Amino acid sequence: MPTPEEIVAAAVANLGVPYELIEIDPAFADTAAFCEKYGYPPSNRATRLSSRRRKSRRNLSRACAVAHRRLDVNKRVTKLMGVPKASFASAEEMMTLTGMAGWRRHPFSLPQGMPLYVDDRVMAPEWIILGGGGAA
């Protein structure tokens, strides 16, 4: 079975866009720590959020937004998901439903059928860094 890193690398290669894999210390996978340690601006770092329908363990989704901006889960994500209320999904919920732990939950390695919503501001910079497990 391929590792999350292999799944991400294959998915990005299939996009046909230029990319670079950056090996990082997992202790610095958090967006703020990553940017400070490696000298990348938050405006070029996309962060990922896990959401679920409130009072339900189903309807999980992922969202990507630029790290220096806020994503309004109560308005934007609930509208996209078509649910009245949403909450952040816990690491345990994501692990149970996706098999991916913590910082390994990458948009390119989500289970088939799990929605991924990308804030259009993620596409604005000339280049973007999107964490991918042990690589960013």
C-alpha positions, 0 to 999 in steps of 0.5 A: 500500500502506498504511503501518504507521501507517495499518493501525494507525489503521484497526484501532483505529478498527474496534474502536469504542473511544476512542483517541488517536494520539500522535506521538512522536520515534522515538528515544524509541520504547523503553518506558523512554525513551518513559515518561521523555520523555513522562511516562507511567507504565510501568504504562499502557504495553504492550510487545510481544515477538516469540517463536519456537519454539527451533531453528526460524524458524517458529512466530512469535508476538507477546505484549503485556504491561504494561511494568513487569511481566516476561513469562516466555517460558519458561513462559507463552509456550511454553505458549500457543504449544504448543512445548517451548522458545521464544526471542525472535525477532530483528529480522531474523526479524520483518522477513523474516516480517512486512515490519515493521522494529524498532519498527514491529511492531505487534500490529494490523498483524501478518500474518494467522495470526500469533498474538497473546497479550495478558497479561490485566494489559494490560486492567486499567488504565483506559487503555493506551498501545500503540506503533504505529510512528511513533505510540504 
